[in-house]
Amino acid sequence: MTLEQHIEELRAELRGVVDPRELRQIAVELEAAEIKLAALERASLLALEQGR
């Protein structure tokens, strides 16, 4: 599963959660995954710019 797919699954889970503890847990995991994806995208862009 790609990181993007994982993020989409977490977003889908959030829509159906009613338990506040589970909601917080999924939200924290989603935020961490989004931060990781942003870092990977920045690193990829930097690598492309350095290759020019």
mmCIF file of the N, C-alpha and C atoms, coordinates in Angstrom:
data_MODEL
# 
_entry.id   MODEL 
# 
loop_
_atom_site.group_PDB 
_atom_site.id 
_atom_site.type_symbol 
_atom_site.label_atom_id 
_atom_site.label_alt_id 
_atom_site.label_comp_id 
_atom_site.label_asym_id 
_atom_site.label_entity_id 
_atom_site.label_seq_id 
_atom_site.pdbx_PDB_ins_code 
_atom_site.Cartn_x 
_atom_site.Cartn_y 
_atom_site.Cartn_z 
_atom_site.occupancy 
_atom_site.B_iso_or_equiv 
_atom_site.pdbx_formal_charge 
_atom_site.auth_seq_id 
_atom_site.auth_comp_id 
_atom_site.auth_asym_id 
_atom_site.auth_atom_id 
_atom_site.pdbx_PDB_model_num 
ATOM 1   N N  . MET A 1 1  ? 0.846   -1.172 0.000   1.00 0.00 ? 1  MET A N  1 
ATOM 2   C CA . MET A 1 1  ? 0.000   0.000  0.000   1.00 0.00 ? 1  MET A CA 1 
ATOM 3   C C  . MET A 1 1  ? 0.896   1.241  0.000   1.00 0.00 ? 1  MET A C  1 
ATOM 4   N N  . THR A 1 2  ? 0.549   2.198  -0.830  1.00 0.00 ? 2  THR A N  1 
ATOM 5   C CA . THR A 1 2  ? 1.327   3.427  -0.870  1.00 0.00 ? 2  THR A CA 1 
ATOM 6   C C  . THR A 1 2  ? 0.935   4.338  0.288   1.00 0.00 ? 2  THR A C  1 
ATOM 7   N N  . LEU A 1 3  ? 1.765   5.304  0.551   1.00 0.00 ? 3  LEU A N  1 
ATOM 8   C CA . LEU A 1 3  ? 1.473   6.270  1.607   1.00 0.00 ? 3  LEU A CA 1 
ATOM 9   C C  . LEU A 1 3  ? 0.196   7.052  1.280   1.00 0.00 ? 3  LEU A C  1 
ATOM 10  N N  . GLU A 1 4  ? 0.012   7.377  0.017   1.00 0.00 ? 4  GLU A N  1 
ATOM 11  C CA . GLU A 1 4  ? -1.194  8.091  -0.396  1.00 0.00 ? 4  GLU A CA 1 
ATOM 12  C C  . GLU A 1 4  ? -2.449  7.254  -0.131  1.00 0.00 ? 4  GLU A C  1 
ATOM 13  N N  . GLN A 1 5  ? -2.374  5.957  -0.415  1.00 0.00 ? 5  GLN A N  1 
ATOM 14  C CA . GLN A 1 5  ? -3.507  5.064  -0.160  1.00 0.00 ? 5  GLN A CA 1 
ATOM 15  C C  . GLN A 1 5  ? -3.792  4.970  1.340   1.00 0.00 ? 5  GLN A C  1 
ATOM 16  N N  . HIS A 1 6  ? -2.739  4.895  2.132   1.00 0.00 ? 6  HIS A N  1 
ATOM 17  C CA . HIS A 1 6  ? -2.891  4.829  3.583   1.00 0.00 ? 6  HIS A CA 1 
ATOM 18  C C  . HIS A 1 6  ? -3.603  6.081  4.094   1.00 0.00 ? 6  HIS A C  1 
ATOM 19  N N  . ILE A 1 7  ? -3.207  7.232  3.577   1.00 0.00 ? 7  ILE A N  1 
ATOM 20  C CA . ILE A 1 7  ? -3.839  8.497  3.985   1.00 0.00 ? 7  ILE A CA 1 
ATOM 21  C C  . ILE A 1 7  ? -5.324  8.491  3.615   1.00 0.00 ? 7  ILE A C  1 
ATOM 22  N N  . GLU A 1 8  ? -5.643  8.036  2.432   1.00 0.00 ? 8  GLU A N  1 
ATOM 23  C CA . GLU A 1 8  ? -7.043  7.980  2.010   1.00 0.00 ? 8  GLU A CA 1 
ATOM 24  C C  . GLU A 1 8  ? -7.853  7.028  2.895   1.00 0.00 ? 8  GLU A C  1 
ATOM 25  N N  . GLU A 1 9  ? -7.257  5.902  3.265   1.00 0.00 ? 9  GLU A N  1 
ATOM 26  C CA . GLU A 1 9  ? -7.950  4.961  4.151   1.00 0.00 ? 9  GLU A CA 1 
ATOM 27  C C  . GLU A 1 9  ? -8.191  5.571  5.523   1.00 0.00 ? 9  GLU A C  1 
ATOM 28  N N  . LEU A 1 10 ? -7.209  6.288  6.038   1.00 0.00 ? 10 LEU A N  1 
ATOM 29  C CA . LEU A 1 10 ? -7.379  6.945  7.330   1.00 0.00 ? 10 LEU A CA 1 
ATOM 30  C C  . LEU A 1 10 ? -8.472  8.008  7.267   1.00 0.00 ? 10 LEU A C  1 
ATOM 31  N N  . ARG A 1 11 ? -8.501  8.771  6.183   1.00 0.00 ? 11 ARG A N  1 
ATOM 32  C CA . ARG A 1 11 ? -9.559  9.778  6.014   1.00 0.00 ? 11 ARG A CA 1 
ATOM 33  C C  . ARG A 1 11 ? -10.939 9.123  5.981   1.00 0.00 ? 11 ARG A C  1 
ATOM 34  N N  . ALA A 1 12 ? -11.037 8.001  5.301   1.00 0.00 ? 12 ALA A N  1 
ATOM 35  C CA . ALA A 1 12 ? -12.307 7.273  5.233   1.00 0.00 ? 12 ALA A CA 1 
ATOM 36  C C  . ALA A 1 12 ? -12.708 6.764  6.616   1.00 0.00 ? 12 ALA A C  1 
ATOM 37  N N  . GLU A 1 13 ? -11.734 6.263  7.367   1.00 0.00 ? 13 GLU A N  1 
ATOM 38  C CA . GLU A 1 13 ? -12.012 5.789  8.721   1.00 0.00 ? 13 GLU A CA 1 
ATOM 39  C C  . GLU A 1 13 ? -12.522 6.917  9.603   1.00 0.00 ? 13 GLU A C  1 
ATOM 40  N N  . LEU A 1 14 ? -11.927 8.096  9.464   1.00 0.00 ? 14 LEU A N  1 
ATOM 41  C CA . LEU A 1 14 ? -12.336 9.241  10.281  1.00 0.00 ? 14 LEU A CA 1 
ATOM 42  C C  . LEU A 1 14 ? -13.804 9.584  10.080  1.00 0.00 ? 14 LEU A C  1 
ATOM 43  N N  . ARG A 1 15 ? -14.277 9.429  8.861   1.00 0.00 ? 15 ARG A N  1 
ATOM 44  C CA . ARG A 1 15 ? -15.676 9.767  8.563   1.00 0.00 ? 15 ARG A CA 1 
ATOM 45  C C  . ARG A 1 15 ? -16.658 8.857  9.294   1.00 0.00 ? 15 ARG A C  1 
ATOM 46  N N  . GLY A 1 16 ? -16.220 7.654  9.660   1.00 0.00 ? 16 GLY A N  1 
ATOM 47  C CA . GLY A 1 16 ? -17.143 6.718  10.284  1.00 0.00 ? 16 GLY A CA 1 
ATOM 48  C C  . GLY A 1 16 ? -16.949 6.505  11.775  1.00 0.00 ? 16 GLY A C  1 
ATOM 49  N N  . VAL A 1 17 ? -16.013 7.204  12.368  1.00 0.00 ? 17 VAL A N  1 
ATOM 50  C CA . VAL A 1 17 ? -15.684 6.979  13.773  1.00 0.00 ? 17 VAL A CA 1 
ATOM 51  C C  . VAL A 1 17 ? -16.590 7.805  14.679  1.00 0.00 ? 17 VAL A C  1 
ATOM 52  N N  . VAL A 1 18 ? -17.069 7.172  15.751  1.00 0.00 ? 18 VAL A N  1 
ATOM 53  C CA . VAL A 1 18 ? -17.872 7.892  16.732  1.00 0.00 ? 18 VAL A CA 1 
ATOM 54  C C  . VAL A 1 18 ? -17.188 7.948  18.102  1.00 0.00 ? 18 VAL A C  1 
ATOM 55  N N  . ASP A 1 19 ? -16.290 7.025  18.368  1.00 0.00 ? 19 ASP A N  1 
ATOM 56  C CA . ASP A 1 19 ? -15.586 6.988  19.645  1.00 0.00 ? 19 ASP A CA 1 
ATOM 57  C C  . ASP A 1 19 ? -14.496 8.070  19.665  1.00 0.00 ? 19 ASP A C  1 
ATOM 58  N N  . PRO A 1 20 ? -14.562 8.993  20.631  1.00 0.00 ? 20 PRO A N  1 
ATOM 59  C CA . PRO A 1 20 ? -13.586 10.096 20.677  1.00 0.00 ? 20 PRO A CA 1 
ATOM 60  C C  . PRO A 1 20 ? -12.132 9.638  20.778  1.00 0.00 ? 20 PRO A C  1 
ATOM 61  N N  . ARG A 1 21 ? -11.873 8.576  21.518  1.00 0.00 ? 21 ARG A N  1 
ATOM 62  C CA . ARG A 1 21 ? -10.492 8.084  21.631  1.00 0.00 ? 21 ARG A CA 1 
ATOM 63  C C  . ARG A 1 21 ? -9.986  7.527  20.307  1.00 0.00 ? 21 ARG A C  1 
ATOM 64  N N  . GLU A 1 22 ? -10.844 6.780  19.647  1.00 0.00 ? 22 GLU A N  1 
ATOM 65  C CA . GLU A 1 22 ? -10.460 6.224  18.344  1.00 0.00 ? 22 GLU A CA 1 
ATOM 66  C C  . GLU A 1 22 ? -10.294 7.345  17.316  1.00 0.00 ? 22 GLU A C  1 
ATOM 67  N N  . LEU A 1 23 ? -11.163 8.332  17.391  1.00 0.00 ? 23 LEU A N  1 
ATOM 68  C CA . LEU A 1 23 ? -11.071 9.483  16.491  1.00 0.00 ? 23 LEU A CA 1 
ATOM 69  C C  . LEU A 1 23 ? -9.729  10.185 16.651  1.00 0.00 ? 23 LEU A C  1 
ATOM 70  N N  . ARG A 1 24 ? -9.327  10.409 17.886  1.00 0.00 ? 24 ARG A N  1 
ATOM 71  C CA . ARG A 1 24 ? -8.045  11.074 18.148  1.00 0.00 ? 24 ARG A CA 1 
ATOM 72  C C  . ARG A 1 24 ? -6.874  10.227 17.656  1.00 0.00 ? 24 ARG A C  1 
ATOM 73  N N  . GLN A 1 25 ? -6.941  8.932  17.891  1.00 0.00 ? 25 GLN A N  1 
ATOM 74  C CA . GLN A 1 25 ? -5.866  8.033  17.469  1.00 0.00 ? 25 GLN A CA 1 
ATOM 75  C C  . GLN A 1 25 ? -5.703  8.052  15.945  1.00 0.00 ? 25 GLN A C  1 
ATOM 76  N N  . ILE A 1 26 ? -6.806  7.992  15.236  1.00 0.00 ? 26 ILE A N  1 
ATOM 77  C CA . ILE A 1 26 ? -6.746  7.996  13.779  1.00 0.00 ? 26 ILE A CA 1 
ATOM 78  C C  . ILE A 1 26 ? -6.270  9.359  13.278  1.00 0.00 ? 26 ILE A C  1 
ATOM 79  N N  . ALA A 1 27 ? -6.733  10.428 13.918  1.00 0.00 ? 27 ALA A N  1 
ATOM 80  C CA . ALA A 1 27 ? -6.318  11.773 13.518  1.00 0.00 ? 27 ALA A CA 1 
ATOM 81  C C  . ALA A 1 27 ? -4.815  11.965 13.692  1.00 0.00 ? 27 ALA A C  1 
ATOM 82  N N  . VAL A 1 28 ? -4.267  11.448 14.773  1.00 0.00 ? 28 VAL A N  1 
ATOM 83  C CA . VAL A 1 28 ? -2.822  11.544 15.012  1.00 0.00 ? 28 VAL A CA 1 
ATOM 84  C C  . VAL A 1 28 ? -2.059  10.750 13.950  1.00 0.00 ? 28 VAL A C  1 
ATOM 85  N N  . GLU A 1 29 ? -2.540  9.558  13.651  1.00 0.00 ? 29 GLU A N  1 
ATOM 86  C CA . GLU A 1 29 ? -1.892  8.728  12.631  1.00 0.00 ? 29 GLU A CA 1 
ATOM 87  C C  . GLU A 1 29 ? -1.979  9.398  11.253  1.00 0.00 ? 29 GLU A C  1 
ATOM 88  N N  . LEU A 1 30 ? -3.124  10.000 10.952  1.00 0.00 ? 30 LEU A N  1 
ATOM 89  C CA . LEU A 1 30 ? -3.298  10.701 9.686   1.00 0.00 ? 30 LEU A CA 1 
ATOM 90  C C  . LEU A 1 30 ? -2.345  11.887 9.584   1.00 0.00 ? 30 LEU A C  1 
ATOM 91  N N  . GLU A 1 31 ? -2.245  12.652 10.649  1.00 0.00 ? 31 GLU A N  1 
ATOM 92  C CA . GLU A 1 31 ? -1.347  13.808 10.639  1.00 0.00 ? 31 GLU A CA 1 
ATOM 93  C C  . GLU A 1 31 ? 0.105   13.374 10.420  1.00 0.00 ? 31 GLU A C  1 
ATOM 94  N N  . ALA A 1 32 ? 0.513   12.304 11.080  1.00 0.00 ? 32 ALA A N  1 
ATOM 95  C CA . ALA A 1 32 ? 1.878   11.803 10.912  1.00 0.00 ? 32 ALA A CA 1 
ATOM 96  C C  . ALA A 1 32 ? 2.121   11.350 9.471   1.00 0.00 ? 32 ALA A C  1 
ATOM 97  N N  . ALA A 1 33 ? 1.150   10.680 8.884   1.00 0.00 ? 33 ALA A N  1 
ATOM 98  C CA . ALA A 1 33 ? 1.294   10.213 7.507   1.00 0.00 ? 33 ALA A CA 1 
ATOM 99  C C  . ALA A 1 33 ? 1.359   11.391 6.533   1.00 0.00 ? 33 ALA A C  1 
ATOM 100 N N  . GLU A 1 34 ? 0.550   12.414 6.780   1.00 0.00 ? 34 GLU A N  1 
ATOM 101 C CA . GLU A 1 34 ? 0.571   13.591 5.910   1.00 0.00 ? 34 GLU A CA 1 
ATOM 102 C C  . GLU A 1 34 ? 1.894   14.345 6.023   1.00 0.00 ? 34 GLU A C  1 
ATOM 103 N N  . ILE A 1 35 ? 2.448   14.417 7.223   1.00 0.00 ? 35 ILE A N  1 
ATOM 104 C CA . ILE A 1 35 ? 3.751   15.057 7.416   1.00 0.00 ? 35 ILE A CA 1 
ATOM 105 C C  . ILE A 1 35 ? 4.832   14.264 6.686   1.00 0.00 ? 35 ILE A C  1 
ATOM 106 N N  . LYS A 1 36 ? 4.771   12.951 6.789   1.00 0.00 ? 36 LYS A N  1 
ATOM 107 C CA . LYS A 1 36 ? 5.757   12.110 6.102   1.00 0.00 ? 36 LYS A CA 1 
ATOM 108 C C  . LYS A 1 36 ? 5.658   12.275 4.589   1.00 0.00 ? 36 LYS A C  1 
ATOM 109 N N  . LEU A 1 37 ? 4.438   12.306 4.064   1.00 0.00 ? 37 LEU A N  1 
ATOM 110 C CA . LEU A 1 37 ? 4.250   12.486 2.628   1.00 0.00 ? 37 LEU A CA 1 
ATOM 111 C C  . LEU A 1 37 ? 4.793   13.844 2.175   1.00 0.00 ? 37 LEU A C  1 
ATOM 112 N N  . ALA A 1 38 ? 4.520   14.881 2.936   1.00 0.00 ? 38 ALA A N  1 
ATOM 113 C CA . ALA A 1 38 ? 5.018   16.218 2.579   1.00 0.00 ? 38 ALA A CA 1 
ATOM 114 C C  . ALA A 1 38 ? 6.544   16.240 2.569   1.00 0.00 ? 38 ALA A C  1 
ATOM 115 N N  . ALA A 1 39 ? 7.157   15.581 3.540   1.00 0.00 ? 39 ALA A N  1 
ATOM 116 C CA . ALA A 1 39 ? 8.619   15.531 3.595   1.00 0.00 ? 39 ALA A CA 1 
ATOM 117 C C  . ALA A 1 39 ? 9.185   14.775 2.396   1.00 0.00 ? 39 ALA A C  1 
ATOM 118 N N  . LEU A 1 40 ? 8.555   13.684 2.030   1.00 0.00 ? 40 LEU A N  1 
ATOM 119 C CA . LEU A 1 40 ? 8.999   12.914 0.862   1.00 0.00 ? 40 LEU A CA 1 
ATOM 120 C C  . LEU A 1 40 ? 8.852   13.722 -0.424  1.00 0.00 ? 40 LEU A C  1 
ATOM 121 N N  . GLU A 1 41 ? 7.756   14.457 -0.537  1.00 0.00 ? 41 GLU A N  1 
ATOM 122 C CA . GLU A 1 41 ? 7.544   15.280 -1.725  1.00 0.00 ? 41 GLU A CA 1 
ATOM 123 C C  . GLU A 1 41 ? 8.576   16.401 -1.803  1.00 0.00 ? 41 GLU A C  1 
ATOM 124 N N  . ARG A 1 42 ? 8.881   17.023 -0.666  1.00 0.00 ? 42 ARG A N  1 
ATOM 125 C CA . ARG A 1 42 ? 9.904   18.076 -0.649  1.00 0.00 ? 42 ARG A CA 1 
ATOM 126 C C  . ARG A 1 42 ? 11.269  17.515 -1.029  1.00 0.00 ? 42 ARG A C  1 
ATOM 127 N N  . ALA A 1 43 ? 11.606  16.363 -0.503  1.00 0.00 ? 43 ALA A N  1 
ATOM 128 C CA . ALA A 1 43 ? 12.896  15.745 -0.808  1.00 0.00 ? 43 ALA A CA 1 
ATOM 129 C C  . ALA A 1 43 ? 12.977  15.392 -2.292  1.00 0.00 ? 43 ALA A C  1 
ATOM 130 N N  . SER A 1 44 ? 11.886  14.921 -2.845  1.00 0.00 ? 44 SER A N  1 
ATOM 131 C CA . SER A 1 44 ? 11.855  14.576 -4.256  1.00 0.00 ? 44 SER A CA 1 
ATOM 132 C C  . SER A 1 44 ? 12.036  15.818 -5.128  1.00 0.00 ? 44 SER A C  1 
ATOM 133 N N  . LEU A 1 45 ? 11.359  16.895 -4.781  1.00 0.00 ? 45 LEU A N  1 
ATOM 134 C CA . LEU A 1 45 ? 11.508  18.139 -5.535  1.00 0.00 ? 45 LEU A CA 1 
ATOM 135 C C  . LEU A 1 45 ? 12.927  18.676 -5.438  1.00 0.00 ? 45 LEU A C  1 
ATOM 136 N N  . LEU A 1 46 ? 13.495  18.604 -4.258  1.00 0.00 ? 46 LEU A N  1 
ATOM 137 C CA . LEU A 1 46 ? 14.867  19.069 -4.068  1.00 0.00 ? 46 LEU A CA 1 
ATOM 138 C C  . LEU A 1 46 ? 15.831  18.247 -4.923  1.00 0.00 ? 46 LEU A C  1 
ATOM 139 N N  . ALA A 1 47 ? 15.637  16.948 -4.939  1.00 0.00 ? 47 ALA A N  1 
ATOM 140 C CA . ALA A 1 47 ? 16.499  16.076 -5.749  1.00 0.00 ? 47 ALA A CA 1 
ATOM 141 C C  . ALA A 1 47 ? 16.380  16.414 -7.231  1.00 0.00 ? 47 ALA A C  1 
ATOM 142 N N  . LEU A 1 48 ? 15.175  16.701 -7.679  1.00 0.00 ? 48 LEU A N  1 
ATOM 143 C CA . LEU A 1 48 ? 14.966  17.067 -9.079  1.00 0.00 ? 48 LEU A CA 1 
ATOM 144 C C  . LEU A 1 48 ? 15.654  18.395 -9.395  1.00 0.00 ? 48 LEU A C  1 
ATOM 145 N N  . GLU A 1 49 ? 15.543  19.349 -8.497  1.00 0.00 ? 49 GLU A N  1 
ATOM 146 C CA . GLU A 1 49 ? 16.179  20.658 -8.717  1.00 0.00 ? 49 GLU A CA 1 
ATOM 147 C C  . GLU A 1 49 ? 17.693  20.536 -8.735  1.00 0.00 ? 49 GLU A C  1 
ATOM 148 N N  . GLN A 1 50 ? 18.239  19.687 -7.910  1.00 0.00 ? 50 GLN A N  1 
ATOM 149 C CA . GLN A 1 50 ? 19.700  19.523 -7.860  1.00 0.00 ? 50 GLN A CA 1 
ATOM 150 C C  . GLN A 1 50 ? 20.214  18.784 -9.092  1.00 0.00 ? 50 GLN A C  1 
ATOM 151 N N  . GLY A 1 51 ? 19.363  18.016 -9.713  1.00 0.00 ? 51 GLY A N  1 
ATOM 152 C CA . GLY A 1 51 ? 19.756  17.274 -10.897 1.00 0.00 ? 51 GLY A CA 1 
ATOM 153 C C  . GLY A 1 51 ? 19.788  18.102 -12.169 1.00 0.00 ? 51 GLY A C  1 
ATOM 154 N N  . ARG A 1 52 ? 19.278  19.306 -12.085 1.00 0.00 ? 52 ARG A N  1 
ATOM 155 C CA . ARG A 1 52 ? 19.230  20.176 -13.288 1.00 0.00 ? 52 ARG A CA 1 
ATOM 156 C C  . ARG A 1 52 ? 20.540  20.775 -13.617 1.00 0.00 ? 52 ARG A C  1 
# 
